[in-house]
Amino acid sequence: EVLECFSGLLILDADGLNRLSCSSEGWEWFQKRKGPTWITPHLGEFFRLFPHLKDLDPIFAAKEASRISGVGVLLKGAHSVIADQYGSSWQIRGTSPLVARAGLGDVLAGYVAGMGAMELAVSKVIDSEFLAGAALIHAEAAKQCKESSASSISAYLAKLTRSLQSGECVK
């Protein structure tokens, strides 16, 4: 109930999505939310929440899930898909296999939450295009980072973000 009334940006990942998929409301709970919501599932979490979409290609499944639920969807995978309830979608291709490492999904969820919260505070509105941009920056950090641990990629993500914000090039 508290999260339904919360008007700020809500990011749900992993156990939050799994708990919702086990609830009596499932994905339909999103329709009661007062604020913007983004979800960042991998395929297993996604299909537990939206089992009726299992026969669709991930791009179409993400678009349909976003359309019916009203949330931004970042479906994580080798070619992550981002979709919004208005029919827009993006796919990130050519990513590093490092984005699938343990802990990187947590880094991604935290990163989009932090960046999204800052954007919402500044502009008072947020859309899934911003989610797609944050996912792209995260993927690029994993691709460019020379080390493969979540903490190393997280540190490089911070460096890349500061570089983008200042307009300087990352070295």
C-alpha positions in Angstrom: 0.0 0.0 0.0 2.8 2.4 0.8 4.5 1.7 -2.5 1.2 2.2 -4.4 0.9 5.7 -3.0 4.6 6.6 -3.3 4.8 9.2 -6.1 8.6 8.9 -6.6 10.4 6.5 -9.0 10.2 2.9 -8.0 12.7 0.4 -9.3 11.9 -3.3 -8.9 14.4 -6.1 -9.5 15.1 -9.7 -8.4 13.3 -10.6 -5.2 10.9 -7.6 -5.5 9.8 -9.0 -8.9 9.7 -12.6 -7.6 7.5 -11.6 -4.6 5.2 -9.7 -6.9 4.9 -12.6 -9.2 3.8 -14.8 -6.3 1.2 -12.4 -5.1 -2.5 -12.6 -5.9 -2.3 -9.4 -8.0 0.9 -10.2 -9.9 1.9 -7.6 -12.6 -1.6 -6.0 -12.3 -0.5 -4.4 -9.1 1.6 -1.9 -11.3 -1.7 -0.4 -12.5 -2.4 0.9 -9.0 0.9 2.7 -8.7 0.8 6.5 -8.4 4.4 7.2 -9.5 6.7 6.0 -12.3 7.9 2.5 -12.1 10.8 0.7 -13.8 11.5 -3.0 -13.6 14.8 -4.7 -14.4 14.2 -8.4 -14.7 16.2 -11.1 -16.4 14.2 -13.6 -18.6 13.4 -16.0 -15.7 12.1 -13.2 -13.4 10.2 -11.6 -16.4 8.4 -14.8 -17.3 7.5 -15.5 -13.7 5.8 -12.1 -13.6 4.3 -12.3 -17.1 3.9 -16.0 -17.8 1.3 -15.4 -20.5 4.0 -13.7 -22.7 6.4 -16.8 -22.8 5.7 -17.5 -26.4 6.7 -14.0 -27.6 10.2 -12.9 -28.7 11.8 -10.9 -25.9 11.4 -7.6 -27.7 7.7 -8.1 -28.2 7.3 -9.6 -24.8 8.9 -6.5 -23.1 6.8 -4.1 -25.3 3.6 -5.9 -24.4 4.4 -6.2 -20.7 5.1 -2.4 -20.6 1.9 -1.6 -22.5 -0.4 -3.6 -20.2 1.3 -2.8 -16.9 2.2 0.9 -17.5 5.8 0.4 -16.4 9.2 0.8 -18.1 10.8 -2.6 -18.7 14.5 -3.2 -18.9 14.7 -6.9 -19.8 18.3 -7.9 -19.1 20.1 -10.3 -21.4 22.8 -10.6 -24.0 20.8 -8.0 -26.0 18.9 -6.1 -23.3 15.6 -4.7 -24.3 14.0 -1.5 -22.9 10.3 -0.8 -23.6 7.8 1.8 -22.5 4.0 1.8 -22.3 3.8 4.1 -25.3 5.2 1.6 -27.7 8.8 2.8 -27.8 11.6 0.2 -27.5 15.3 0.0 -27.6 17.8 -2.8 -27.8 21.4 -2.8 -26.6 23.5 -5.0 -28.8 27.2 -5.7 -28.8 27.5 -5.7 -25.0 30.2 -7.4 -23.0 29.4 -10.8 -21.5 30.6 -9.2 -18.2 27.1 -7.5 -17.8 25.8 -11.0 -16.8 28.3 -11.4 -13.9 27.1 -11.8 -10.4 26.3 -8.4 -8.8 26.1 -6.5 -12.1 22.3 -6.6 -12.1 22.4 -5.0 -8.6 24.7 -2.3 -9.9 22.4 -1.7 -12.8 19.3 -1.4 -10.6 21.1 0.9 -8.3 22.5 3.0 -11.1 19.1 3.5 -12.9 17.5 4.2 -9.5 20.1 6.9 -8.6 20.2 8.5 -12.1 16.4 8.3 -12.4 15.9 9.9 -9.0 18.2 12.8 -10.0 16.5 13.3 -13.3 13.1 13.2 -11.7 14.2 15.8 -9.1 15.4 18.1 -11.8 12.8 17.8 -14.5 9.8 16.6 -12.5 9.0 13.9 -15.1 10.9 10.8 -16.3 10.4 8.5 -19.2 11.8 5.2 -20.3 14.1 6.9 -22.7 16.2 7.9 -19.7 16.1 4.3 -18.5 17.4 3.2 -21.9 20.2 5.7 -21.7 21.2 4.6 -18.2 21.2 1.0 -19.3 23.4 1.9 -22.3 25.9 3.7 -20.0 26.0 0.7 -17.7 26.6 -1.7 -20.7 29.4 0.6 -22.0 31.1 0.7 -18.6 31.2 -3.2 -18.6 32.5 -3.2 -22.1 35.3 -0.7 -21.5 36.4 -1.8 -18.0 39.6 -3.8 -18.1 38.6 -5.8 -14.9 35.7 -8.1 -14.6 34.4 -7.8 -11.0 31.2 -6.0 -10.2 33.1 -3.6 -7.9 35.6 -2.7 -10.7 32.8 -2.2 -13.3 30.9 -0.1 -10.7 33.9 2.1 -10.2 34.4 2.5 -13.9 30.7 3.3 -14.3 31.1 6.1 -11.8 34.1 7.4 -13.7 32.2 7.2 -17.0 29.2 9.0 -15.6 31.3 11.8 -14.2 33.0 12.1 -17.6 29.7 12.3 -19.4 28.3 14.9 -16.9 31.4 17.1 -17.3 31.7 16.7 -21.0 35.2 15.3 -20.8 36.4 12.0 -22.4 37.2 9.0 -20.2 40.8 7.9 -20.3 
